[in-house]
Amino acid sequence: MATTFLQLTNRVLTRMNEVNLTSSNFATATGASSLAQQTVNDAIRMILTEEQEWPFTISNISQTLTSGTNEYAHSKDLVDWESFAIAMPNLVTNGDFTANITSWSTITTGTGTAVYTATGNGRARLTSGTGTAGITQGITTVAHQKYRVRTKIYSGNVSLLIGTSSGGSQISTTTLVQTDNDRGDYSDVTFTATTSSTFITYKLLAINLTSDIDQSICFEDVTPRKLEYKSYNQFLAFYKALTLQDTSDSFREPTLVYPTADLKFGVYPIPDKEYVVTATAYLYPIDLVAFGDTTVIPDKFTQVIIEAATMLMYMFRSDLEQGAFTRDAYRKGLGQMRSQLINKNTAMRGASYFSSSESSSSGSYIGWAWR
């Protein structure tokens, strides 16, 4: 159970031999009690700013790029600019079935049914009964473009029909085989679109069958790749002028990402259609306010918050001796947090290519050396 703002504050007050607060008087605290609340928030901020990449502050970016727009706002405190990657968007709507099977049309005959089930994280359940059962959805495609459909199923085999009409199989029919009912089975099927509208259908074609569709996604069959990072000055010097030119080279799949002066991120070339960009980012939480608020810092490191807050209380009281003692305890706890939560490889920091003309029994050599 997460430690609350009230519990953190009272632990600091106990350290300082002060009267504890309750949920009733927490919001109207004054004097030492109010100071303890403030030092708890100050301590949390201290810990968060000691490292830039605490894993409990991860709040990733996922942005759909719009054709003709190359700069996008984000609300993150820190962005890992080397983590940006670009992929094609998912064309299926409600393919996770988290709450219902809306956006899908049902196709049934006889006593067949196609319904939502809350099993797992939500699925579409097909039961053929004495007839057939299926669900279908139309997506927008480009003729002659290759696409990939990825499906996760449980409970039984199901047929994947891809066609140019609702429930149709003009392009392909594939049996998706289910073998692992505990973890489910993923299947990938590729197809080449023939028109601007393609239908994806999951169907049980024989009687007395059951299958759960857990996930369905479809995207252009293009391999996701990393975006190259450029500084804002590099963008201005080498690419900014190109964005002002109305040429085919300026409008295509982006290959690089850069930070803007107004804390956005930009991509170049300018997107010629929809893409999805993802990146690792970090978001520092707002201060605790209500007595039941909890911090993102894991409970096992609550003591580090207490040591830091107590240190600040002693400093406010000008008790330098006790302040130094609790500071040492805080620094030790912080070091344990770093060693357990942040994986830093200090043995290999990078690689340099070297060549040598020095003679030896084996002659000259070239290669890689770690530094």
C-alpha atoms as one frame of an Amber mdcrd trajectory, in Angstrom:
protein
   0.000   0.000   0.000   1.440   3.389  -1.039   2.537   5.723   1.753   0.281
   8.776   1.937   1.157  12.439   2.365  -0.306  12.270   5.882   1.869   9.289
   6.818   5.020  10.912   5.420   4.326  14.159   7.273   3.636  12.390  10.566
   6.845  10.391  10.348   8.762  13.649   9.988   6.817  15.215  12.885   7.573
  12.188  15.063  11.280  12.608  14.290  11.027  16.222  15.390   9.048  15.330
  18.562   5.989  17.211  17.300   2.282  16.358  17.518   1.007  14.262  14.629
  -1.716  15.411  12.251  -4.983  13.686  11.398  -7.014  13.595   8.207  -9.358
  16.140   9.822  -6.813  18.876  10.559  -4.297  18.118   7.806  -5.564  20.823
   5.440  -5.421  23.535   8.133  -1.998  22.687   9.569   0.143  25.569  10.831
   3.573  26.078  12.368   5.823  23.025  12.546   3.110  20.832  11.039   2.832
  23.037   7.965   6.623  23.141   7.677   6.764  19.340   7.796   4.309  19.178
   4.890   6.483  21.594   2.935   9.708  19.704   3.657   8.138  16.430   2.476
   7.402  18.014  -0.905  10.841  19.663  -0.948  12.442  16.288  -0.197  10.573
  14.594  -3.041  11.658  17.343  -5.445  15.272  16.977  -4.249  15.225  13.253
  -4.960  13.605  13.686  -8.372  16.212  16.247  -9.455  19.175  14.174  -8.229
  18.841  12.050 -11.383  17.281  12.851 -14.723  16.066   9.364 -15.534  14.403
   7.796 -12.527  12.351   4.885 -13.922   9.286   5.847 -11.863   9.029   9.185
 -13.721   8.850   7.632 -17.215   5.976   9.102 -19.221   6.498   8.212 -22.861
   5.625  10.282 -25.918   3.354   8.833 -28.590   2.442  11.353 -31.259   0.595
  10.854 -34.521   2.235  13.044 -37.138  -0.034  14.974 -39.489   0.712  15.505
 -43.154   2.272  18.941 -43.636   3.045  19.589 -39.930   6.591  19.140 -38.664
   6.572  20.574 -35.094   4.595  19.214 -32.124   4.074  20.252 -28.506   4.671
  17.885 -25.595   4.169  18.219 -21.848   7.203  16.316 -20.607   9.912  17.657
 -18.316  12.725  15.702 -19.956  12.956  13.967 -23.327  15.463  11.308 -24.354
  16.260  12.645 -27.815  18.149   9.496 -28.776  15.033   7.331 -28.238  12.784
   8.741 -30.979  11.448   6.139 -33.400   8.953   6.322 -36.244   6.424   3.723
 -37.353   3.239   3.473 -39.337  -0.083   4.121 -37.548  -2.523   1.405 -36.594
  -5.469   1.562 -39.007  -7.863  -0.533 -36.908 -10.267   1.223 -34.539 -10.930
  -0.419 -31.158  -8.731  -3.400 -31.895  -7.990  -3.939 -28.188 -11.663  -4.443
 -27.244 -11.003  -2.957 -23.805 -14.633  -2.030 -23.093 -16.781  -3.114 -26.051
 -16.725  -4.188 -29.718 -17.967  -0.918 -31.163 -16.501   0.081 -34.566 -16.901
  -3.566 -35.594 -19.928  -4.927 -37.436 -21.179  -8.368 -36.444 -21.872 -11.075
 -39.028 -23.821 -14.075 -37.740 -26.094 -16.836 -38.998 -28.157 -19.430 -37.138
 -27.453 -19.288 -33.399 -24.012 -17.760 -33.915 -23.056 -14.791 -31.698 -20.354
 -12.104 -31.682 -20.213 -10.298 -28.337 -17.904  -8.463 -25.969 -16.413 -10.320
 -23.010 -14.491  -8.767 -20.118 -12.183 -11.784 -19.970  -8.550 -10.699 -19.836
  -8.423  -7.006 -20.676 -11.481  -7.327 -22.893 -12.034  -9.450 -25.995 -14.439
 -10.087 -28.855 -15.934 -13.546 -28.390 -17.185 -15.460 -31.404 -19.432 -18.510
 -30.961 -20.730 -20.182 -34.108 -23.426 -22.393 -32.529 -25.457 -23.909 -35.335
 -24.316 -21.275 -37.841 -21.422 -18.866 -38.264 -20.131 -15.861 -36.329 -17.820
 -13.004 -37.203 -16.864  -9.354 -36.855 -15.706  -7.053 -39.646 -14.294  -3.544
 -40.034 -13.346  -1.424 -43.031 -10.041   0.468 -43.095  -8.592   3.020 -45.490
  -5.793   1.648 -47.645  -3.745   2.562 -50.718  -3.961   0.309 -53.740  -0.818
  -1.759 -54.352   0.529  -0.938 -50.869   1.515  -3.878 -48.661  -0.041  -4.141
 -45.175   0.342  -6.378 -42.144  -2.474  -7.602 -39.858  -1.374  -8.735 -36.391
  -3.876 -10.693 -34.294  -3.864 -12.267 -30.839  -6.428 -15.005 -30.212  -7.526
 -17.313 -27.418  -9.850 -20.312 -27.057  -9.841 -21.614 -30.633  -8.901 -21.206
 -34.294 -10.496 -18.431 -36.347 -10.444 -17.475 -40.028  -9.055 -14.080 -41.040
 -10.748 -12.846 -44.218  -9.372  -9.840 -46.095 -11.465  -8.420 -48.886 -12.951
  -5.442 -50.653 -16.439  -5.807 -49.190 -17.849  -6.239 -45.688 -17.137  -9.831
 -44.680 -15.490 -10.506 -48.029 -12.422 -12.632 -48.807 -11.513 -11.292 -52.256
  -7.867 -10.784 -51.223  -7.131 -13.677 -48.866  -8.403 -16.195 -46.307  -6.090
 -17.429 -43.550  -6.763 -19.793 -40.651  -5.257 -18.395 -37.441  -4.250 -21.301
 -35.214  -4.608 -21.167 -31.437  -2.283 -23.464 -29.457  -1.551 -21.700 -26.162
  -4.742 -20.813 -24.313  -2.834 -19.498 -21.273  -0.836 -16.816 -23.089  -2.702
 -16.602 -26.387  -1.255 -16.823 -29.887  -0.077 -14.032 -32.187  -0.379 -14.308
 -35.950   0.912 -11.989 -38.671  -0.718 -11.935 -42.100   0.409  -9.656 -44.921
  -1.632  -8.571 -47.904  -1.498  -6.114 -50.778  -4.434  -3.741 -50.993  -6.296
  -3.532 -54.283  -8.534  -0.539 -53.534  -8.788   2.435 -51.181 -11.061   0.508
 -48.808 -10.223  -2.899 -47.367 -12.238  -5.016 -44.912 -10.737  -7.122 -42.131
 -13.012  -9.933 -40.949 -12.639 -12.553 -38.239 -15.063 -15.432 -38.735 -15.910
 -18.923 -37.532 -16.908 -20.822 -40.663 -18.039 -24.096 -39.059 -20.586 -24.965
 -36.351 -19.920 -25.385 -32.624 -16.720 -23.331 -32.551 -15.546 -20.601 -30.157
 -12.715 -18.094 -30.426 -11.690 -14.925 -28.569 -10.078 -12.062 -30.473  -7.856
 -10.266 -27.947  -6.104  -7.800 -30.246  -6.239  -6.719 -33.876  -3.972  -4.151
 -35.497  -3.172  -3.333 -39.107  -0.454  -1.094 -40.474   1.589  -0.520 -43.592
   4.258  -3.196 -43.752   7.157  -0.815 -43.152   9.845  -1.539 -40.562   9.913
   1.000 -37.690  13.212   2.827 -37.380  15.113   5.266 -35.227  15.077   9.005
 -35.934  18.455  10.718 -36.005  18.849  13.512 -33.439  19.933  16.980 -34.536
  20.342  20.008 -32.289  18.183  23.056 -32.958  21.220  24.953 -34.275  21.989
  22.099 -36.681  18.395  22.158 -37.889  18.536  25.911 -38.479  21.855  25.688
 -40.294  21.168  22.744 -42.591  17.443  21.975 -42.797  15.281  24.996 -41.951
  15.543  26.504 -45.435  14.550  23.169 -46.972  11.219  23.199 -45.069  10.325
  26.390 -46.948  10.720  24.725 -50.330   7.652  23.126 -51.853   9.447  20.085
 -53.290   8.983  16.346 -53.018  12.192  16.093 -50.966  10.678  18.346 -48.303
   7.545  16.204 -47.909   8.206  12.524 -47.197   8.880  10.152 -44.318  10.823
  11.985 -41.547  14.352  10.792 -40.826  15.479  13.159 -38.061  14.161  14.830
 -34.907  15.202  18.082 -33.241  14.213  20.206 -30.202  12.678  23.610 -30.897
  13.300  26.884 -29.098   9.772  26.797 -27.617  10.190  23.306 -26.060   8.458
  21.336 -28.804   9.924  18.611 -30.960  10.250  18.811 -34.705  10.818  16.280
 -37.478  12.320  16.549 -40.925  11.431  15.986 -43.742   7.917  17.302 -43.262
   5.507  14.322 -43.019   3.744  13.493 -46.266   1.090  11.393 -44.462   0.299
  10.032 -41.013   3.097   8.410 -39.016   3.452   7.556 -35.339   6.451   8.814
 -33.382   7.348   7.372 -29.986  10.045   8.353 -27.504  11.088   7.854 -23.900
  10.318  10.886 -21.745  10.130  11.789 -18.080   7.473  13.770 -16.234   7.986
  15.088 -12.718   4.771  14.934 -10.665   3.136  17.922  -9.005   3.389  18.496
  -5.236   1.357  16.426  -2.808  -1.634  18.378  -1.487  -4.385  16.231   0.065
  -3.712  13.958   3.038  -4.316  10.846   0.910  -1.996  11.844  -1.961   0.867
   9.457  -2.691   4.270   9.924  -4.302   5.674   8.182  -7.368   8.788   7.214
  -5.412   8.511   3.491  -4.557   7.534   2.629  -0.989  10.768   0.771  -0.357
  12.549   4.144  -0.546  10.174   6.044   1.742  12.962   6.289   4.304  15.008
   8.390   1.864  12.152  10.924   1.714  11.963  10.975   5.522  15.728  11.527
   5.898  15.697  14.376   3.374  12.648  16.048   4.922  14.077  15.693   8.439
  17.373  17.203   7.250  15.482  20.228   5.940  13.590  20.573   9.227  16.853
  20.581  11.191  18.349  23.138   8.807  15.340  25.400   9.336  15.898  25.117
  13.101  19.621  25.831  12.631  20.537  22.493  14.198  23.566  21.920  12.011
  24.826  18.846  13.856  21.590  16.885  13.466  21.219  18.277   9.969  24.610
  16.870   8.981  23.753  13.494  10.497  20.493  13.164   8.594  22.172  14.483
   5.432  24.619  11.574   5.555  21.722   9.148   5.999  19.918  10.770   3.060
  22.977  10.551   0.806  23.459   6.885   1.704  19.820   6.089   0.952  20.015
   8.024  -2.305  23.056   5.980  -3.317  21.077   2.785  -2.739  18.273   4.126
  -4.919  20.740   4.848  -7.716  22.349   1.401  -7.543  19.002  -0.411  -7.549
  17.002   1.690 -10.006  19.474   3.118 -12.518  21.636   0.726 -14.478  24.889
   2.468 -15.237  27.648   0.567 -16.969  30.851   2.203 -15.790  33.130  -0.352
 -17.418  32.230   0.467 -21.021  31.287   4.065 -21.799  31.716   4.115 -25.549
  33.701   2.880 -28.490  36.434   4.454 -30.595  37.802   3.260 -33.896  41.586
   3.167 -34.035  44.283   2.331 -36.509  47.954   1.782 -35.936  51.030   1.572
 -38.093  53.067   0.139 -35.232  54.860  -2.982 -36.318  54.610  -6.226 -34.422
  55.035  -9.856 -35.175  51.587  -9.793 -36.759  52.060  -6.482 -38.585  49.847
  -3.383 -38.494  46.265  -3.525 -37.103  42.984  -1.665 -37.061  39.869  -2.188
 -34.933  37.621  -0.992 -32.122  38.698  -0.025 -28.610  36.468   0.674 -25.630
  37.059   3.859 -23.670
